[in-house]
Amino acid sequence: MAAPSVLLVDDDDDIRTIGVISLEQVGGLETRVASSGRDGVASALAERPDVILLDVMMPDVDGLGTLELLRADPATATIPVIFMTAKAQKSDVATYLDAGAIGVITKPFDPMSLADDVRALLAQVAST
């Protein structure tokens, strides 16, 4: 089975760089990046990734707004979304899950385990 393809949407250049190294070189996942919510939606439409890692706090359209745009389009509505955020209080996580995310990865994330964390969340969804 092929490795899942990941779209990493984050406005921080360093997070995108570390994320790509972590996901591709450490984890063996095919990875694309976008630097804003709107670019992420466009990339999701063009690339049809297996999963989207989505930053919560971004200018223009934040993560929740981006998720709403993804869910509104039938072409991207079923792509699993995992939020990546430093804002991970219990109530925040509940909000993200209620909005339709399959999970939350807390920043700063562990670059050595990020791909495994993504795979584990996808496996949980696949088993339900």
Secondary structure, 3 states (H helix, E strand, C coil): CCCCEEEEECCCHHHHHHHHHHHHHHCCCEEEEECCHHHHHHHHHHHCCCEEEEECCCCCCCHHHHHHHHHHCCCCCCCCEEEEECCCCHHHHHHHHHHCCCEEEECCCCCCCHHHHHHHHHHHHHCC
